[in-house]
Amino acid sequence: MEIEHYVSPIGKMPTMEYLHNLPDEKQKKKIYDDINRLEIFGRQLLIAAGKIGKIKGCSENIWELRTSCPNNIIYRTLFGVINETIIILNIFNKKEEKIRKQEIFKSLSRFKQII
């Protein structure tokens, strides 16, 4: 599968900006490594490994990639799938038990802009 990052109508790449601005290089590398695994192995293998899952209650084709870092720091990478292309829509630090609705809405809005 091919990986692309969402590009806003004004040409910004918010997911790349988020990664670029992460202060911890080890966390940044771990997120990049997980995204690379997704590109190389695809969804099925990572579903079996418990690394990704479909966003519950979301009618669109939106998935989450889970990245766990030391000290209970957890990142979520939300992505959409169009044909054989994975579009990274949103990356954030998950601090609550459930993903905040605003993060899902942001991802859905971005996905609808490109489909």
PyRosetta script that sets phi, psi and omega in degrees:
from pyrosetta import init, pose_from_sequence

init()
pose = pose_from_sequence("MEIEHYVSPIGKMPTMEYLHNLPDEKQKKKIYDDINRLEIFGRQLLIAAGKIGKIKGCSENIWELRTSCPNNIIYRTLFGVINETIIILNIFNKKEEKIRKQEIFKSLSRFKQII")
pose.set_psi(1, 152.9)
pose.set_omega(1, 178.9)
pose.set_phi(2, -100.7)
pose.set_psi(2, 142.3)
pose.set_omega(2, 178.7)
pose.set_phi(3, -108.1)
pose.set_psi(3, 132.5)
pose.set_omega(3, 172.1)
pose.set_phi(4, -131.2)
pose.set_psi(4, 154.1)
pose.set_omega(4, 174.6)
pose.set_phi(5, -103.7)
pose.set_psi(5, 142.9)
pose.set_omega(5, 177.5)
pose.set_phi(6, -55.8)
pose.set_psi(6, 136.4)
pose.set_omega(6, 175.2)
pose.set_phi(7, -119.2)
pose.set_psi(7, 124.3)
pose.set_omega(7, -178.2)
pose.set_phi(8, -70.0)
pose.set_psi(8, 165.3)
pose.set_omega(8, 178.4)
pose.set_phi(9, -58.0)
pose.set_psi(9, -23.8)
pose.set_omega(9, 178.9)
pose.set_phi(10, -98.2)
pose.set_psi(10, 11.2)
pose.set_omega(10, 173.2)
pose.set_phi(11, 89.4)
pose.set_psi(11, 9.2)
pose.set_omega(11, 178.6)
pose.set_phi(12, -86.6)
pose.set_psi(12, 153.1)
pose.set_omega(12, 177.0)
pose.set_phi(13, -120.1)
pose.set_psi(13, 85.9)
pose.set_omega(13, -172.9)
pose.set_phi(14, -61.6)
pose.set_psi(14, -31.5)
pose.set_omega(14, -180.0)
pose.set_phi(15, -70.5)
pose.set_psi(15, -39.0)
pose.set_omega(15, 177.4)
pose.set_phi(16, -68.4)
pose.set_psi(16, -37.6)
pose.set_omega(16, 177.1)
pose.set_phi(17, -63.5)
pose.set_psi(17, -41.9)
pose.set_omega(17, 179.0)
pose.set_phi(18, -59.9)
pose.set_psi(18, -48.5)
pose.set_omega(18, -179.7)
pose.set_phi(19, -63.5)
pose.set_psi(19, -43.0)
pose.set_omega(19, -179.6)
pose.set_phi(20, -60.1)
pose.set_psi(20, -35.7)
pose.set_omega(20, -175.8)
pose.set_phi(21, -87.8)
pose.set_psi(21, -4.4)
pose.set_omega(21, 176.8)
pose.set_phi(22, -64.1)
pose.set_psi(22, 128.0)
pose.set_omega(22, -176.9)
pose.set_phi(23, -76.0)
pose.set_psi(23, -27.0)
pose.set_omega(23, -176.2)
pose.set_phi(24, -91.3)
pose.set_psi(24, 111.3)
pose.set_omega(24, -176.7)
pose.set_phi(25, -64.2)
pose.set_psi(25, -33.5)
pose.set_omega(25, 179.7)
pose.set_phi(26, -67.5)
pose.set_psi(26, -40.8)
pose.set_omega(26, 177.6)
pose.set_phi(27, -65.5)
pose.set_psi(27, -43.7)
pose.set_omega(27, 178.9)
pose.set_phi(28, -58.5)
pose.set_psi(28, -46.5)
pose.set_omega(28, -179.9)
pose.set_phi(29, -62.1)
pose.set_psi(29, -40.5)
pose.set_omega(29, -179.6)
pose.set_phi(30, -63.1)
pose.set_psi(30, -41.2)
pose.set_omega(30, 177.8)
pose.set_phi(31, -64.8)
pose.set_psi(31, -47.3)
pose.set_omega(31, 177.6)
pose.set_phi(32, -58.5)
pose.set_psi(32, -42.5)
pose.set_omega(32, 179.8)
pose.set_phi(33, -61.3)
pose.set_psi(33, -42.2)
pose.set_omega(33, 178.9)
pose.set_phi(34, -65.5)
pose.set_psi(34, -40.0)
pose.set_omega(34, 177.8)
pose.set_phi(35, -64.6)
pose.set_psi(35, -40.1)
pose.set_omega(35, 177.3)
pose.set_phi(36, -64.1)
pose.set_psi(36, -39.2)
pose.set_omega(36, 176.3)
pose.set_phi(37, -61.5)
pose.set_psi(37, -40.3)
pose.set_omega(37, 178.1)
pose.set_phi(38, -60.9)
pose.set_psi(38, -43.1)
pose.set_omega(38, 179.6)
pose.set_phi(39, -65.7)
pose.set_psi(39, -42.1)
pose.set_omega(39, -176.1)
pose.set_phi(40, -75.5)
pose.set_psi(40, -47.7)
pose.set_omega(40, -171.8)
pose.set_phi(41, -97.3)
pose.set_psi(41, -16.8)
pose.set_omega(41, -179.2)
pose.set_phi(42, 79.1)
pose.set_psi(42, 178.7)
pose.set_omega(42, -175.0)
pose.set_phi(43, -69.8)
pose.set_psi(43, -42.2)
pose.set_omega(43, -170.2)
pose.set_phi(44, -57.9)
pose.set_psi(44, -45.8)
pose.set_omega(44, -179.3)
pose.set_phi(45, -66.1)
pose.set_psi(45, -38.6)
pose.set_omega(45, -179.4)
pose.set_phi(46, -75.5)
pose.set_psi(46, -26.5)
pose.set_omega(46, 172.5)
pose.set_phi(47, -64.4)
pose.set_psi(47, -47.1)
pose.set_omega(47, 179.9)
pose.set_phi(48, -61.2)
pose.set_psi(48, -33.1)
pose.set_omega(48, -179.7)
pose.set_phi(49, -82.6)
pose.set_psi(49, -4.3)
pose.set_omega(49, 179.9)
pose.set_phi(50, 77.6)
pose.set_psi(50, 16.5)
pose.set_omega(50, -178.6)
pose.set_phi(51, -88.1)
pose.set_psi(51, -24.7)
pose.set_omega(51, 179.1)
pose.set_phi(52, -133.8)
pose.set_psi(52, 160.2)
pose.set_omega(52, 176.7)
pose.set_phi(53, -161.2)
pose.set_psi(53, 159.0)
pose.set_omega(53, 178.0)
pose.set_phi(54, -76.4)
pose.set_psi(54, 144.1)
pose.set_omega(54, 178.0)
pose.set_phi(55, -70.9)
pose.set_psi(55, 120.9)
pose.set_omega(55, -178.5)
pose.set_phi(56, -67.6)
pose.set_psi(56, 138.7)
pose.set_omega(56, 177.7)
pose.set_phi(57, 77.2)
pose.set_psi(57, 7.2)
pose.set_omega(57, -179.1)
pose.set_phi(58, -105.9)
pose.set_psi(58, 116.9)
pose.set_omega(58, -175.8)
pose.set_phi(59, -73.4)
pose.set_psi(59, -21.9)
pose.set_omega(59, 179.5)
pose.set_phi(60, -80.6)
pose.set_psi(60, 170.1)
pose.set_omega(60, -178.5)
pose.set_phi(61, -85.2)
pose.set_psi(61, 65.8)
pose.set_omega(61, -178.0)
pose.set_phi(62, -110.1)
pose.set_psi(62, 132.3)
pose.set_omega(62, -177.9)
pose.set_phi(63, -124.7)
pose.set_psi(63, 162.6)
pose.set_omega(63, 174.9)
pose.set_phi(64, -122.0)
pose.set_psi(64, 140.1)
pose.set_omega(64, 173.3)
pose.set_phi(65, -109.7)
pose.set_psi(65, 125.4)
pose.set_omega(65, -175.8)
pose.set_phi(66, -98.3)
pose.set_psi(66, 126.8)
pose.set_omega(66, 176.5)
pose.set_phi(67, -122.6)
pose.set_psi(67, 116.9)
pose.set_omega(67, 178.5)
pose.set_phi(68, -102.3)
pose.set_psi(68, 131.9)
pose.set_omega(68, 179.2)
pose.set_phi(69, -117.5)
pose.set_psi(69, 166.3)
pose.set_omega(69, 177.2)
pose.set_phi(70, -57.4)
pose.set_psi(70, 160.3)
pose.set_omega(70, 179.4)
pose.set_phi(71, 65.1)
pose.set_psi(71, 31.5)
pose.set_omega(71, 177.7)
pose.set_phi(72, 58.0)
pose.set_psi(72, 31.8)
pose.set_omega(72, 175.5)
pose.set_phi(73, -91.8)
pose.set_psi(73, 125.5)
pose.set_omega(73, -174.9)
pose.set_phi(74, -124.4)
pose.set_psi(74, 132.0)
pose.set_omega(74, 175.9)
pose.set_phi(75, -114.7)
pose.set_psi(75, 148.0)
pose.set_omega(75, 174.1)
pose.set_phi(76, -122.3)
pose.set_psi(76, 134.4)
pose.set_omega(76, 173.4)
pose.set_phi(77, -113.3)
pose.set_psi(77, 113.3)
pose.set_omega(77, 178.5)
pose.set_phi(78, -94.9)
pose.set_psi(78, 134.7)
pose.set_omega(78, -177.3)
pose.set_phi(79, -141.7)
pose.set_psi(79, 156.0)
pose.set_omega(79, 175.0)
pose.set_phi(80, -113.2)
pose.set_psi(80, 159.8)
pose.set_omega(80, -179.7)
pose.set_phi(81, -123.5)
pose.set_psi(81, 126.5)
pose.set_omega(81, 174.4)
pose.set_phi(82, -127.4)
pose.set_psi(82, 114.5)
pose.set_omega(82, -175.1)
pose.set_phi(83, 54.8)
pose.set_psi(83, -117.4)
pose.set_omega(83, 179.9)
pose.set_phi(84, -106.6)
pose.set_psi(84, 22.3)
pose.set_omega(84, -178.7)
pose.set_phi(85, -116.2)
pose.set_psi(85, 131.8)
pose.set_omega(85, 174.7)
pose.set_phi(86, -100.2)
pose.set_psi(86, 126.2)
pose.set_omega(86, 179.4)
pose.set_phi(87, -110.0)
pose.set_psi(87, 116.2)
pose.set_omega(87, 177.8)
pose.set_phi(88, -74.4)
pose.set_psi(88, 118.0)
pose.set_omega(88, -173.1)
pose.set_phi(89, -101.4)
pose.set_psi(89, -33.6)
pose.set_omega(89, -171.2)
pose.set_phi(90, -161.2)
pose.set_psi(90, 139.9)
pose.set_omega(90, 173.9)
pose.set_phi(91, -132.7)
pose.set_psi(91, 133.8)
pose.set_omega(91, -179.4)
pose.set_phi(92, -155.3)
pose.set_psi(92, 162.5)
pose.set_omega(92, 175.7)
pose.set_phi(93, -86.9)
pose.set_psi(93, 119.7)
pose.set_omega(93, -178.5)
pose.set_phi(94, -87.4)
pose.set_psi(94, 116.8)
pose.set_omega(94, -176.0)
pose.set_phi(95, -108.6)
pose.set_psi(95, -18.5)
pose.set_omega(95, -179.7)
pose.set_phi(96, -108.2)
pose.set_psi(96, 171.8)
pose.set_omega(96, 179.2)
pose.set_phi(97, -61.3)
pose.set_psi(97, -46.6)
pose.set_omega(97, 179.2)
pose.set_phi(98, -102.2)
pose.set_psi(98, 156.7)
pose.set_omega(98, 174.3)
pose.set_phi(99, -70.2)
pose.set_psi(99, 132.4)
pose.set_omega(99, 179.6)
pose.set_phi(100, -63.2)
pose.set_psi(100, 139.4)
pose.set_omega(100, -178.8)
pose.set_phi(101, -59.0)
pose.set_psi(101, -34.1)
pose.set_omega(101, -179.3)
pose.set_phi(102, -62.8)
pose.set_psi(102, -32.4)
pose.set_omega(102, 178.3)
pose.set_phi(103, -71.1)
pose.set_psi(103, -37.7)
pose.set_omega(103, 177.0)
pose.set_phi(104, -67.7)
pose.set_psi(104, -45.1)
pose.set_omega(104, 179.7)
pose.set_phi(105, -61.9)
pose.set_psi(105, -40.5)
pose.set_omega(105, 178.0)
pose.set_phi(106, -60.8)
pose.set_psi(106, -44.9)
pose.set_omega(106, 179.9)
pose.set_phi(107, -65.2)
pose.set_psi(107, -43.5)
pose.set_omega(107, 178.1)
pose.set_phi(108, -61.4)
pose.set_psi(108, -43.9)
pose.set_omega(108, 179.0)
pose.set_phi(109, -60.3)
pose.set_psi(109, -45.1)
pose.set_omega(109, 178.7)
pose.set_phi(110, -64.6)
pose.set_psi(110, -40.5)
pose.set_omega(110, -179.6)
pose.set_phi(111, -64.2)
pose.set_psi(111, -43.1)
pose.set_omega(111, -179.2)
pose.set_phi(112, -66.1)
pose.set_psi(112, -24.6)
pose.set_omega(112, 177.5)
pose.set_phi(113, -69.3)
pose.set_psi(113, -26.2)
pose.set_omega(113, -174.4)
pose.set_phi(114, -104.5)
pose.set_psi(114, -12.4)
pose.set_omega(114, 179.4)
pose.set_phi(115, -93.5)
pose.dump_pdb("model.pdb")
